C-alpha cells in the first residue's frame, strides 16, 4: 500500500530556490536585478564586472545610500523591501524593484558577498552560501554597496545544465546595460568583461551622446529629434531616418518612465507613421522615452517587468501618432531626403517576368532542339552568375519554347510557366523556383570561395557594438560567399570585395539587417545556412531583369520539388482545367 503523502512546510532555502526559478533565469537576470537595486539606492555611478559571461563571477559596485549590517540581514529575507508598504503603492511606483525577492533568490543559488556602508557608519561584510549566512563582520568601505556573485547555480545542477554560452550571455548583458545607458542620463556606467573594459559612460554625457554610442554614428547622422509634451505625457528621443531601417523590430528601443519595455502598442503605432516611407516588411529604428503618470502604468505583469499595461491607451496612441507624424512630416518638407528604392545591377541569373503568350498559339511553333536547352548543374549556377550575363528577354521577340529529355515547356501565364512531363501538366511559379535554385547553389558551393570583385574603394560599414560581435564571429562564413570583411575601427568595418550578383547598397543593407536580426545566434553551422538563406531572400526580394527558361529544367534534375526552402510553392500539378482560368 502506497504511503499517503503528508502536507508540510518547505524550509526557507528551498522556498528561495523555487522562487529563483521565476526571478533568476540566468546570469543576465542577476546583473539586471543587482543593477536595479543599485539604481533604487540612488547610485549615479555603477560599475559591473563579469567573468565567463557571468557564470564565473558577477560584481556590481555602486555609490548609493548603502545598507547597515542589520539591513543586509533583513534584505536577505523574502519580501523585505524599502520600496512599498502596502499594495496600493504598486500603482504609484518610481522605483525599479518592489517585490523584495531578487536578493534572497540570487543568494540561494550562488556564493555571495555583500560589502555595504551607509552614511555615517563603518560598513560591513556578509558572506552567504546557498542562502545561508556563513560570516558577517565589520568592514570599512566608502558609501555604497558592492555585491559579488560567484558560482551561480552551483547547488542547482539541473539549472546549470540549461545555461547558455558565455558569449550569448555577454551579448544579452550588453543590450541590458545599453538600455540602462539610454534610460538614465544622470548615471555613469562602466562594464568590465573578461578583465577588459567594454565601455565607460560618464554621468554628464547627454542622451544624444549615449544614443550615438549605442545605435552608432550612422544612425545619429540623420536621426530626427523628438521632444513633445502634452500634459501629463512627454515623449523624447530620436527617430531613425526613413533610409535607416531593419527587417525586424530589434532596432527599436522603447522606455516608459525610464524602464525598458517590450510594447507592441508603441511599436505598431510608430511603424504605422512610417508606412509610406519604408519598403515593405521593413521596420523603423528609434530610441524613444515615454513619460506617463505612474498610476497609468502597471508593471506588475511579469517578474522581469518588461511588460506594461497602460491605463489610458487610446489617449497615448493618439499622442504618439501626432508626435511622430509631425516630426516625420517636417523632416520630409525641410530635408533633401528623397525616398528611393534600391536597385540591383543586371543579374547574371534568370528573370521571373515572362512575356505574355497566348494560349491559342500553335504548339508546333514552339519547338527547340534539345541541345539548346541543355542545362548546367546546380553547382555551376553561381559561377555562371559571376562570369557571364544572360541577355534580358526582348518582349517584342517571339519566345521559342521546347523540351528536354524529361520535360517540355509549353507557355507562360505572367509569372507562371506551364510545363509537361509524363505525370501531366505542371504550373511552375518562377519567383519561388529561381529563389530555390539559387539557394541550392549556395549550399552546394559552401566549401568553395565565390568569385568576387574587389572594390576600388572599400565600402564603409558602421555598426552597433552588438552587431560588431556578430560580424567578428562570422567573418569566415561571409568569406565563403566571396565577401571580404575586415575591422578598421571599434565599430567600423570595411567590405573589400563581394560577388557581382549583388549591388553595393544592397550588400550594405543586407549585412546590417543580418547582423541586427541574428546577433543572438552563435552556432557556426546554423549561421552559415542563415547567411545563405538571408542572401537569397535579399536578392530575390527585388525585381530581376534577366531570364533563361532552360534553368527551370533543373527542377527535374533535383526531383521537381513542390516547395522552396522557405515553404513557398514552386510547382503544382494541374488536375483541373479551371486552375488555368484562375
Buried (B, 14 or more C-beta within 10 A) or exposed (E): EEEEEEEEEEEBBEBBBEBBEEBBBBBBBBBBBBBBBBBBBEBBBBBBBBBBBBBBBBBBBBBBBBBBBEBBBBBBEBEBBBBBEEEEEBBEBEBBBBBBBBBBBBBBBBBBBBBBBBEEBEBBBBBBBBBEBEEBEEBEBEBBBBBBBBBBBEBBEEBBEEBBEBEBBBBBBBBBBBBBBBBBBEBBBBBBBEEEEBBEBEEEBEBEBBBBBBBBEBBBEBBBEBEBEEEEBBBBBBBBBBBBBBBEBBBBBBBBBBBBBBBEBBBEBBBBBBEEBBBEEBBBBBBBBBBBEBEBBBBBEEBBBBBBEBEBEEBBBEBBBBBBBEBBEEBBEEEEEEEEEBEBEBBBBBBBBBBEBEEEBEEEEBEBEEEEBEBEEBEBBBBBBBEEBBEBBEEEEEBBBBBBEEBBBBBBEEBBBBBBBEEEBBBBBBBBBBBBBBBBBBBBBEEEEBBBEEBEEBBEBBBBBBBBBBBEBBBEBBBBBBBBBEBEEEBBBBBBBBBBBBBEBBBBBBBBBBBBBBBBBBEEEEBBBBBBBBBBBBBBBBEBBBBBBBBBBBBBBEEBBEEBBEEEBBBBEBEEEEEEEE
